[in-house]
Amino acid sequence: MSEYEEYAIEIRSLRDSYYTIDEISDITCLSKTKVNQLIKKYNIGRPADATNRTSKRKIRPITPEISEDDGLPLMEVIQKVLGDRMTEKKGQGYYLDGKPCSSSRIIEEYESLLS
């Protein structure tokens, strides 16, 4: 077994324990670049429950005071429903969960909440 295979085994166990690349680099005394190379070479992924984290915020259901018949534009209705998960920055567009997002994707998210 080569030296790097031993590091790969150690990196895999550290990744399973939710260590970041910076922390792994400090523990193994390898550079961050080398840690990234080994992760890629040996196909070391993140733990299954860390790869697709969703927002932990509570989603408010549509209430009678928030309805599409109020004459509000659709995006304003969606913004009231999603609450602080969705923001609009002037000149930069919409953000969903803190990440830039297209309006069509936000509408999809809204429709998925309705079903």
Summary of the structure (lengths in Angstrom):
residues: 115
radius of gyration: 21.4
end to end distance: 52.7
largest distance: 68.6
contacts: 252
relative contact order: 0.09
helix: 55%
strand: 10%
